[in-house]
Amino acid sequence: MSGSAKVPGLARATVIEWRARRIADPLCRLAYLRGVTGSDGGKRFGRWTRVACGLALLLIPLIPAREAVLAPAAVNLQTEPPPEVWIVEAAGDHDSYSNGLRIENRYATETHRRWYGVFERGRMESDAFERRTDPAGIVYHATESDLAPFEAEENARLQRIDEALLDYVRRRQSYHFVVDRFGRVYRVVAESDTAYHAGHSVWADRQWVYCNLNAAFLGIAYEARTEAGQEAALDEAQIRAGRALTDMLRSRYRIPPENCVTHAQVSVNPRNMQIGYHTDWAAHFPFEAMGLADNYRLPVACVLLFGFGYNAAFLRAADGRAWAGLTFAEEAVAEQAAARGLSSAGYARLLQKKYRTKMAALHLTGAFEEIGDEQK
C-alpha cells in the first residue's frame, strides 16, 4: 500500500479482516481492503466494479451490535485438541489417568451439585437462561499464599506450608484442584459440585455468556504468588502437572480452549462495575505450556458485553499494560457507542444495566449464590 493508506485500530482491523474473509471474489476483496484502508490503489477499480463489490459486501451479515465478536473468530487462536485421556485406576485415595496424571483425594470434599444458568449470546436482550450441569470451562488461580524458597534445604518447611494450605482451602472449599510446589495435584471439591473459587465473575464464548463461574467453570489453583514483573511464578513440576490436568479436564468435559482463562480475566466487582476484584494471573500465565493459545488476546467479556471498567491498580497488576483483549473490548464498546450516537460512558451504563438485569434473573431462581469472593 502507498504511504497514504490508513492503519486501522485493533478493533476496526478485526472487523475488516472478518468481513474481507467473507468476500469470495478476490477482485472485490481487494477493492474492499483498499477502499477501507484508504489505499490509492483503490482508484484503479472502475466505478461499477466498486458498486458491485459494495453490494456484495452488504450481503455479508453484520456482526450483531458488534458485541458478538469473539477473538477466535477474528484472530488465529486455534490450538490442537487435547488428547483423549481416561481414568486408569480409582484407588480411593488417588486417581490415575492415561496421560500420567495422578490426583490425590485425601483432601476431597463435597458441596452441592452444580447447576447454573447461561445466557445465549445471540439474544442478549433477553434475560431468559438455559440450565446447565456440566462444567463449561476452567479458571486458573494462584493461591497467593506464603512460599518458602524451592530448595532441598527447605523441604520440611515446604511440606508444612503445603499441608497448611491444603487444610485451609479444604475448609473453605475454595477450588476444585490445587497443584502444589512439587507438582502434586489434589482434588479439593468434586468436579460434580460447585466450588467457591470465582465469586462475581463473567466470561463468554462464541455462543454463551456465563455470569456464575463458581458453578459454570472448574477452578485450578497453583501454589504460587503472582506479582507484577514476576514471570516465572510456576515450577517446572507444576507446569507439567497443570498441563496433564488441563488435558484431562478438557478431554472429559469437551471444554473449548477459549474457556480456559485466568481469575483476573473474569473477576468483577458489581459495586463499582470494575474488573479485577481479584488480580491473580493478571499477567504471565503460561497458556502455551498448558496447550492453549495466548488467551490474554481474547476480548474481556465483562467489558465487551456489560461495560465494566478498570483502574490503575488493575493495570499495575497486569505489569502496567492492558492485554490485547482488553484493548479490543474497549475499542468495540467505543465503536458501538459512536454507532448509537452515545458517549462511551453513556453506552457503558446501558450495558451495565443489562448485566444487573441478568444477575437479577439468576438470583430470582437461585442460579447464583452470593458467596465466593467474600469467603476467600
C-alpha positions as CSV (number, residue, x, y, z in Angstrom):
1,M,0.0,0.0,0.0
2,S,1.1,3.6,-0.6
3,G,2.1,5.9,2.2
4,S,-1.4,7.4,2.2
5,A,-3.0,4.2,3.5
6,K,-4.7,4.4,6.9
7,V,-3.7,2.0,9.6
8,P,-6.8,0.8,11.4
9,G,-7.0,0.3,15.1
10,L,-7.2,-3.2,16.6
11,A,-11.0,-3.4,16.8
12,R,-11.6,-2.0,13.3
13,A,-8.9,-4.1,11.8
14,T,-10.6,-7.2,13.3
15,V,-13.9,-6.3,11.7
16,I,-12.2,-5.5,8.4
17,E,-10.5,-8.9,8.4
18,W,-13.7,-10.7,9.4
19,R,-15.6,-9.1,6.5
20,A,-12.8,-9.5,4.0
21,R,-12.6,-13.2,4.6
22,R,-16.3,-13.5,3.6
23,I,-15.9,-11.9,0.2
24,A,-15.4,-14.8,-2.2
25,D,-14.4,-12.8,-5.3
26,P,-10.7,-11.8,-5.0
27,L,-11.2,-8.7,-7.0
28,C,-14.0,-7.5,-4.7
29,R,-12.0,-8.5,-1.7
30,L,-9.0,-6.4,-2.9
31,A,-11.3,-3.4,-3.7
32,Y,-12.8,-3.6,-0.3
33,L,-9.5,-3.7,1.5
34,R,-8.1,-0.9,-0.5
35,G,-11.2,1.2,0.0
36,V,-11.4,0.8,3.8
37,T,-7.7,1.4,4.3
38,G,-7.6,4.5,2.0
39,S,-5.0,3.0,-0.4
40,D,-4.5,4.9,-3.6
41,G,-4.6,1.6,-5.4
42,G,-8.4,1.5,-5.0
43,K,-8.7,4.2,-7.7
44,R,-7.6,1.6,-10.3
45,F,-11.0,-0.1,-10.0
46,G,-13.9,1.2,-12.1
47,R,-16.9,2.8,-10.6
48,W,-19.2,-0.2,-11.4
49,T,-16.8,-2.7,-10.1
50,R,-16.7,-0.8,-6.8
51,V,-20.5,-0.6,-6.7
52,A,-20.9,-4.3,-7.5
53,C,-18.4,-5.1,-4.8
54,G,-20.1,-2.8,-2.3
55,L,-23.5,-4.5,-3.0
56,A,-21.8,-7.9,-2.5
57,L,-20.4,-6.7,0.8
58,L,-23.8,-5.6,2.0
59,L,-25.0,-9.2,1.7
60,I,-22.4,-10.3,4.3
61,P,-24.2,-10.5,7.7
62,L,-23.1,-7.7,10.0
63,I,-21.7,-8.7,13.4
64,P,-24.8,-8.2,15.6
65,A,-24.3,-5.0,17.6
66,R,-20.6,-5.6,17.3
67,E,-20.8,-7.3,20.7
68,A,-21.0,-10.8,19.3
69,V,-17.3,-10.6,18.2
70,L,-15.0,-13.1,19.9
71,A,-11.3,-13.1,19.1
72,P,-11.1,-16.8,17.9
73,A,-13.4,-15.8,15.0
74,A,-11.1,-12.9,14.1
75,V,-7.6,-13.9,15.0
76,N,-5.9,-17.2,14.9
77,L,-6.2,-18.7,18.4
78,Q,-6.5,-22.3,17.2
79,T,-4.9,-24.9,19.3
80,E,-4.5,-28.7,19.0
81,P,-7.4,-30.5,20.6
82,P,-6.4,-32.3,23.8
83,P,-5.5,-36.0,23.6
84,E,-8.1,-38.4,24.8
85,V,-7.5,-39.0,28.5
86,W,-9.2,-41.7,30.6
87,I,-9.1,-42.9,34.1
88,V,-6.9,-45.9,34.6
89,E,-7.3,-46.6,38.3
90,A,-9.6,-45.2,41.0
91,A,-7.9,-46.4,44.2
92,G,-9.9,-44.3,46.7
93,D,-7.0,-42.2,48.0
94,H,-6.0,-41.3,44.4
95,D,-7.0,-41.5,40.8
96,S,-4.6,-42.3,37.9
97,Y,-5.1,-41.3,34.3
98,S,-3.8,-42.4,31.0
99,N,-1.6,-39.3,30.5
100,G,0.3,-39.9,33.7
101,L,-1.8,-37.6,35.8
102,R,-2.3,-38.6,39.4
103,I,-4.9,-36.8,41.6
104,E,-4.7,-37.2,45.3
105,N,-8.1,-37.4,47.1
106,R,-7.4,-37.2,50.8
107,Y,-8.4,-33.6,50.9
108,A,-11.5,-34.0,48.7
109,T,-14.8,-32.6,49.9
110,E,-18.4,-32.2,48.5
111,T,-20.5,-29.1,48.5
112,H,-23.7,-29.4,46.4
113,R,-24.4,-30.5,42.8
114,R,-23.5,-28.0,40.2
115,W,-26.2,-26.2,38.2
116,Y,-26.1,-22.8,36.7
117,G,-27.8,-20.6,34.1
118,V,-26.2,-19.5,30.8
119,F,-27.4,-16.7,28.5
120,E,-27.4,-17.1,24.7
121,R,-25.1,-14.6,23.2
122,G,-27.2,-14.0,20.2
123,R,-30.2,-13.0,22.4
124,M,-28.6,-10.6,24.8
125,E,-31.8,-8.5,25.1
126,S,-33.5,-11.5,26.7
127,D,-32.9,-12.4,30.4
128,A,-34.1,-16.0,29.8
129,F,-31.3,-18.5,30.5
130,E,-30.6,-22.2,29.9
131,R,-29.9,-24.5,32.8
132,R,-26.6,-26.5,32.7
133,T,-24.9,-29.0,35.0
134,D,-21.6,-29.8,33.2
135,P,-18.6,-27.5,33.6
136,A,-18.0,-25.3,30.7
137,G,-14.5,-24.0,31.3
138,I,-11.5,-23.7,33.6
139,V,-10.4,-20.7,35.7
140,Y,-6.7,-20.7,36.7
141,H,-5.9,-19.2,40.1
142,A,-2.8,-18.6,42.2
143,T,-3.2,-19.3,45.9
144,E,-1.2,-16.1,46.7
145,S,-0.1,-17.9,49.9
146,D,3.2,-17.9,51.8
147,L,6.1,-19.5,49.9
148,A,9.4,-20.9,51.0
149,P,12.5,-21.0,48.7
150,F,12.2,-24.0,46.5
151,E,15.4,-25.7,47.7
152,A,16.3,-29.0,49.2
153,E,17.3,-27.4,52.5
154,E,13.7,-26.0,52.8
155,N,12.0,-29.3,52.2
156,A,10.4,-29.7,55.6
157,R,9.2,-26.1,55.6
158,L,7.8,-26.6,52.1
159,Q,5.8,-29.6,53.2
160,R,4.4,-27.8,56.3
161,I,3.3,-24.9,54.2
162,D,1.7,-27.2,51.7
163,E,-0.3,-29.1,54.3
164,A,-1.5,-25.9,55.9
165,L,-2.6,-24.5,52.6
166,L,-4.5,-27.7,51.7
167,D,-6.3,-27.8,55.0
168,Y,-7.2,-24.1,54.6
169,V,-8.7,-24.5,51.1
170,R,-10.4,-27.7,52.0
171,R,-12.3,-26.0,54.9
172,R,-13.3,-23.1,52.6
173,Q,-13.9,-25.4,49.6
174,S,-12.1,-22.8,47.6
175,Y,-11.1,-24.7,44.4
176,H,-11.7,-27.9,42.6
177,F,-8.0,-28.7,42.3
178,V,-4.7,-27.4,43.8
179,V,-1.3,-28.0,42.2
180,D,1.4,-27.8,44.8
181,R,5.1,-26.7,44.5
182,F,6.1,-30.3,43.9
183,G,3.6,-30.8,41.0
184,R,1.3,-32.9,43.1
185,V,-2.4,-32.5,42.1
186,Y,-5.0,-32.5,44.9
187,R,-8.8,-32.7,44.4
188,V,-10.4,-30.3,46.9
189,V,-14.0,-30.2,45.6
190,A,-15.6,-32.9,43.4
191,E,-15.9,-31.9,39.8
192,S,-19.7,-32.6,40.0
193,D,-20.0,-29.8,42.7
194,T,-19.7,-26.1,42.9
195,A,-16.5,-24.7,44.4
196,Y,-16.3,-21.2,45.8
197,H,-13.4,-20.0,43.6
198,A,-14.6,-17.2,41.4
199,G,-17.4,-15.3,43.1
200,H,-18.7,-12.5,41.0
201,S,-17.4,-13.3,37.5
202,V,-18.2,-13.0,33.9
203,W,-17.0,-14.8,30.7
204,A,-18.4,-15.6,27.3
205,D,-17.5,-17.9,24.4
206,R,-18.9,-17.9,20.9
207,Q,-22.4,-18.9,21.9
208,W,-22.9,-18.5,25.6
209,V,-22.5,-15.9,28.4
210,Y,-21.6,-17.1,31.9
211,C,-22.2,-14.9,35.0
212,N,-21.6,-17.5,37.7
213,L,-18.2,-19.2,37.3
214,N,-18.3,-20.8,40.7
215,A,-20.6,-23.3,39.2
216,A,-20.0,-22.9,35.4
217,F,-16.2,-23.3,35.5
218,L,-13.8,-25.6,37.3
219,G,-11.2,-23.9,39.5
220,I,-7.5,-24.9,39.3
221,A,-5.2,-23.1,41.8
222,Y,-1.4,-23.2,41.7
223,E,0.5,-22.8,44.9
224,A,2.1,-19.6,43.8
225,R,2.2,-15.9,44.1
226,T,1.7,-13.6,41.1
227,E,3.5,-10.3,41.5
228,A,3.9,-7.6,38.9
229,G,7.1,-8.2,37.0
230,Q,7.5,-11.8,38.1
231,E,7.4,-14.1,35.0
232,A,8.5,-17.4,36.4
233,A,5.8,-18.0,39.0
234,L,5.5,-21.7,38.5
235,D,8.0,-24.5,38.9
236,E,8.6,-27.0,36.1
237,A,6.8,-29.7,38.0
238,Q,3.7,-27.5,38.4
239,I,3.7,-26.8,34.6
240,R,3.8,-30.5,33.7
241,A,1.1,-31.4,36.2
242,G,-1.1,-28.4,35.2
243,R,-0.8,-29.4,31.5
244,A,-1.8,-33.0,32.3
245,L,-4.7,-31.8,34.5
246,T,-5.9,-29.3,31.8
247,D,-5.8,-32.0,29.1
248,M,-7.8,-34.4,31.3
249,L,-10.5,-31.9,32.1
250,R,-10.7,-30.6,28.5
251,S,-10.9,-34.2,27.2
252,R,-13.5,-35.3,29.7
253,Y,-15.8,-32.3,29.6
254,R,-15.1,-31.1,26.0
255,I,-14.0,-27.7,27.2
256,P,-13.1,-25.3,24.4
257,P,-9.7,-23.6,24.6
258,E,-11.2,-20.1,24.8
259,N,-13.0,-21.1,28.0
260,C,-9.6,-21.7,29.8
261,V,-8.9,-18.3,31.4
262,T,-7.3,-16.7,34.4
263,H,-9.0,-15.3,37.5
264,A,-8.0,-11.8,36.6
265,Q,-9.8,-12.1,33.2
266,V,-13.2,-13.0,34.8
267,S,-13.3,-11.4,38.3
268,V,-15.6,-8.4,38.6
269,N,-16.8,-6.1,41.3
270,P,-20.5,-5.3,40.8
271,R,-20.4,-2.5,43.4
272,N,-18.1,-0.2,41.3
273,M,-18.6,-2.0,38.0
274,Q,-14.9,-2.6,37.5
275,I,-12.9,-5.7,36.6
276,G,-10.1,-7.2,38.6
277,Y,-11.7,-7.6,42.0
278,H,-9.1,-10.4,42.1
279,T,-6.0,-10.0,40.0
280,D,-4.2,-13.4,40.3
281,W,-2.7,-14.2,36.9
282,A,-3.2,-10.6,35.6
283,A,-0.1,-11.3,33.6
284,H,2.3,-14.1,32.7
285,F,0.1,-17.1,32.9
286,P,1.8,-19.8,30.8
287,F,-1.1,-20.5,28.4
288,E,1.2,-22.1,25.8
289,A,2.7,-24.5,28.3
290,M,-0.9,-25.6,29.1
291,G,-1.5,-26.4,25.4
292,L,-3.5,-23.2,24.8
293,A,-3.2,-20.1,22.8
294,D,-2.4,-16.7,24.4
295,N,-5.9,-16.2,25.9
296,Y,-5.0,-12.7,27.1
297,R,-5.8,-11.8,23.4
298,L,-9.4,-12.8,24.0
299,P,-11.9,-9.9,24.4
300,V,-12.6,-9.3,28.1
301,A,-16.3,-10.3,28.2
302,C,-17.4,-8.2,31.1
303,V,-16.1,-5.1,29.2
304,L,-17.4,-6.0,25.8
305,L,-20.8,-7.2,26.9
306,F,-21.5,-5.4,30.1
307,G,-19.5,-2.2,30.1
308,F,-17.2,-2.8,33.0
309,G,-14.2,-0.5,33.5
310,Y,-10.9,-0.8,35.3
311,N,-8.5,1.3,37.3
312,A,-4.8,1.9,37.6
313,A,-4.3,-0.8,40.3
314,F,-5.5,-3.4,37.8
315,L,-3.1,-2.2,35.2
316,R,-0.2,-2.3,37.7
317,A,-1.2,-6.0,38.4
318,A,-1.0,-6.6,34.7
319,D,2.5,-5.3,34.5
320,G,1.4,-1.8,33.5
321,R,-0.2,-2.5,30.2
322,A,-3.6,-3.6,29.0
323,W,-4.0,-7.0,27.4
324,A,-4.8,-7.1,23.7
325,G,-8.2,-8.5,24.6
326,L,-8.9,-5.6,26.9
327,T,-8.0,-3.0,24.3
328,F,-10.1,-4.9,21.8
329,A,-13.1,-4.8,24.1
330,E,-12.7,-1.1,24.9
331,E,-12.5,-0.2,21.2
332,A,-15.5,-2.3,20.4
333,V,-17.6,-0.6,23.0
334,A,-16.5,2.8,21.7
335,E,-17.5,1.8,18.2
336,Q,-20.9,0.7,19.3
337,A,-21.4,3.9,21.3
338,A,-20.5,6.0,18.3
339,A,-22.8,4.0,16.1
340,R,-25.7,4.8,18.5
341,G,-24.7,8.4,18.9
342,L,-23.7,8.0,22.5
343,S,-20.6,8.6,24.5
344,S,-18.6,5.6,25.5
345,A,-19.5,6.2,29.2
346,G,-23.2,6.5,28.4
347,Y,-23.2,3.3,26.4
348,A,-21.3,1.5,29.1
349,R,-24.0,2.5,31.6
350,L,-26.6,0.8,29.3
351,L,-24.5,-2.3,29.2
352,Q,-24.1,-2.3,32.9
353,K,-27.8,-2.1,33.4
354,K,-28.1,-5.2,31.2
355,Y,-25.7,-7.0,33.5
356,R,-27.8,-6.1,36.5
357,T,-31.0,-7.4,35.0
358,K,-29.3,-10.7,34.1
359,M,-28.0,-11.1,37.6
360,A,-31.4,-10.4,39.0
361,A,-32.8,-13.1,36.8
362,L,-30.2,-15.6,38.2
363,H,-30.8,-14.5,41.8
364,L,-34.5,-14.9,41.4
365,T,-34.2,-18.6,40.6
366,G,-31.3,-19.4,42.9
367,A,-28.9,-19.8,40.0
368,F,-26.3,-17.6,41.7
369,E,-25.1,-17.7,45.2
370,E,-23.9,-14.6,46.9
371,I,-20.8,-16.3,48.2
372,G,-17.3,-16.9,46.9
373,D,-15.1,-13.8,46.9
374,E,-16.2,-13.0,50.5
375,Q,-15.1,-16.4,51.6
376,K,-11.6,-16.3,50.2
